[in-house]
């Protein structure tokens, strides 16, 4: 009898041990699944972040560029230190566009100005005591007096009226701050080769309070 009881007790202990092991395994399995799910989600987030970074880098490499305005020549449209976005995607220069171009092939210094006239057009600048009148004559002979209520201008007695004819594949540019702008009126800049234009200014990023499109 004692042997039988001992066997029964042994079987009972073994059963309890197996049940505890099964219970421990069943508890461990959800933890392992939870760890796998967390790891999978983490990998997905990392992949999404990497793709987003690649997209931004490619976008600002091939479609858009960020530049910083240097100087006061475009006051009050653009001010020194402001950051702007430019784009040259399918771009052809047009009158009144604000563009960024390289000052020359040696310095590769980006400059921002406004397009006044394009190839084949002529520009006549009349300096008056109260205003500066710019007349652009198109290739077909149509004369247009530009309406420029955004410019800064103070008459200087040494100003002399000027006339220019824009050569092929070039543009004539001026800064909106007409008294403090080195532009196509200055031989050191002259007519701007369209191939040196980096793009049209489309948006101001900073300051945030003044962010928005540029006209």
C-alpha positions in Angstrom: 0.0 0.0 0.0 2.7 2.4 0.9 4.4 1.8 -2.5 1.2 2.6 -4.3 0.7 5.7 -2.4 4.2 6.8 -3.1 3.7 6.2 -6.8 0.5 8.2 -6.7 2.2 11.1 -4.9 5.1 11.0 -7.4 2.7 11.1 -10.3 0.8 14.0 -8.6 4.0 15.9 -8.2 5.1 15.3 -11.8 1.7 16.5 -13.0 1.8 19.6 -11.0 5.3 20.3 -12.3 4.2 19.9 -15.9 1.2 22.1 -15.3 3.4 24.8 -13.9 5.8 24.6 -16.9 2.9 24.8 -19.3 1.6 27.8 -17.5 5.0 29.4 -17.6 5.3 28.7 -21.3 1.9 30.1 -22.0 2.8 33.3 -20.1 6.1 33.6 -21.9 4.6 33.3 -25.4 2.5 36.5 -25.3 5.6 38.4 -24.0 7.6 37.1 -26.9 4.8 38.0 -29.4 4.7 41.5 -27.8 8.4 41.9 -28.2 8.2 40.8 -31.9 5.3 43.2 -32.6 7.2 46.1 -30.9 10.4 45.3 -32.9 8.4 45.1 -36.2 6.7 48.4 -35.5 10.1 50.0 -34.6 11.6 48.7 -37.9 8.6 50.1 -39.8 9.0 53.5 -38.2 12.7 53.6 -39.0 12.0 52.7 -42.6 9.4 55.4 -42.9 11.7 58.0 -41.4 14.5 57.0 -43.7 12.2 57.2 -46.8 11.0 60.6 -45.6 14.6 61.9 -45.2 15.5 60.6 -48.7 12.4 62.3 -50.2 13.2 65.6 -48.6 16.9 65.4 -49.7 16.0 64.5 -53.3 13.3 67.2 -53.4 15.6 70.0 -52.2 18.4 68.7 -54.4 16.6 68.5 -57.8 13.4 70.5 -57.4 13.9 73.2 -54.8 16.8 75.0 -53.1 17.0 77.1 -49.9 18.9 80.4 -50.1 19.6 83.2 -47.7 19.2 86.9 -48.7 22.4 88.8 -48.4 22.2 92.6 -48.4 19.5 95.3 -48.6 19.1 95.5 -52.4 15.7 93.9 -52.4 14.2 95.9 -49.5 11.3 95.9 -48.8 10.3 92.8 -50.7 13.0 90.7 -49.2 15.3 91.7 -46.3 18.8 90.7 -45.3 19.0 87.3 -43.6 15.6 86.0 -44.7 15.6 82.4 -46.0 13.8 81.7 -49.2 12.9 78.7 -51.4 13.6 78.8 -55.1 12.7 76.5 -57.9 13.9 76.1 -61.5 11.6 73.3 -62.4 10.3 74.0 -66.0 11.3 77.6 -65.4 11.6 80.3 -68.1 12.4 83.8 -66.9 9.5 86.3 -67.1 9.2 90.0 -66.4 8.6 90.8 -62.7 9.9 87.4 -61.5 12.2 87.5 -58.4 15.1 85.3 -59.3 18.4 84.1 -57.8 21.5 83.8 -60.1 25.2 83.5 -59.9 26.9 86.8 -60.0 29.8 85.3 -62.1 31.3 82.0 -62.9 34.3 82.6 -60.7 32.7 83.6 -57.3 29.6 81.5 -57.7 27.9 84.0 -55.4 24.1 83.8 -55.5 22.4 87.2 -56.0 18.6 87.9 -55.8 17.0 90.5 -58.0 13.8 91.2 -60.0 13.5 90.5 -63.8 12.7 93.7 -65.6 13.0 92.6 -69.2 13.9 89.5 -71.2 15.8 88.9 -74.4 15.1 91.2 -77.3 13.3 93.8 -75.1 14.6 97.3 -74.5 14.5 99.2 -71.2 14.3 102.9 -70.7 14.8 104.3 -67.2 13.8 107.9 -66.4 14.8 109.3 -63.1 12.4 111.9 -61.7 12.5 113.8 -58.4 9.5 111.9 -57.1 9.6 108.6 -58.9 11.6 106.3 -61.2 9.8 105.4 -64.4 10.8 102.2 -66.2 9.5 101.6 -69.7 9.9 98.2 -71.4 9.5 97.8 -75.1 8.7 94.3 -76.3 10.1 92.6 -79.4 6.9 93.5 -81.3 7.2 97.2 -80.3 4.7 97.4 -77.5 5.7 99.8 -74.7 4.8 99.1 -71.1 5.4 101.5 -68.2 6.0 99.3 -65.2 3.8 99.8 -62.2 6.2 99.4 -59.3 4.6 100.7 -56.1 6.8 98.3 -54.1 10.2 99.8 -54.9 12.3 102.1 -52.6 13.7 105.2 -54.4 15.1 108.6 -53.6 16.1 110.9 -56.3 19.8 111.7 -56.6 20.9 114.7 -58.7 23.7 112.7 -60.4 21.3 110.2 -61.9 21.2 110.1 -65.7 18.5 108.5 -67.8 19.5 105.2 -69.2 18.5 102.8 -72.1 19.4 99.2 -72.6 18.6 96.4 -75.1 18.7 92.9 -73.7 20.7 90.4 -75.8 19.6 86.9 -76.7 19.4 84.4 -73.8 19.9 87.1 -71.2 17.7 89.1 -68.8 17.8 92.6 -67.4 17.4 92.7 -63.6 17.2 95.3 -60.8 16.8 95.3 -57.1 13.6 96.7 -55.5 15.8 99.0 -53.4 16.8 101.1 -56.5 19.2 103.4 -54.6 21.1 100.6 -53.0 21.3 97.8 -55.6 24.1 96.7 -57.8 22.3 95.2 -60.8 22.1 95.2 -64.6 22.6 99.0 -64.6 26.1 98.3 -63.3 28.7 97.0 -65.7 30.0 94.7 -63.0 26.7 92.8 -63.2 25.3 93.7 -66.6 22.8 91.5 -68.4 22.3 88.2 -66.7 22.9 85.0 -68.7 19.8 82.8 -68.3 22.1 79.8 -67.7 23.3 81.3 -64.5 19.8 81.6 -63.0 19.3 79.1 -60.2 15.6 79.6 -60.1 12.6 81.7 -59.2 11.9 82.7 -55.6 8.6 81.1 -54.7 8.4 81.2 -50.9 9.9 83.0 -47.9 10.6 80.5 -45.0 11.8 82.9 -42.3 11.0 84.9 -40.4 8.0 82.8 -39.6 5.9 85.9 -39.0 6.5 87.0 -42.6 6.5 83.6 -44.3 4.6 83.3 -47.5 4.8 83.5 -51.3 6.8 86.2 -53.1 5.4 88.5 -55.7 
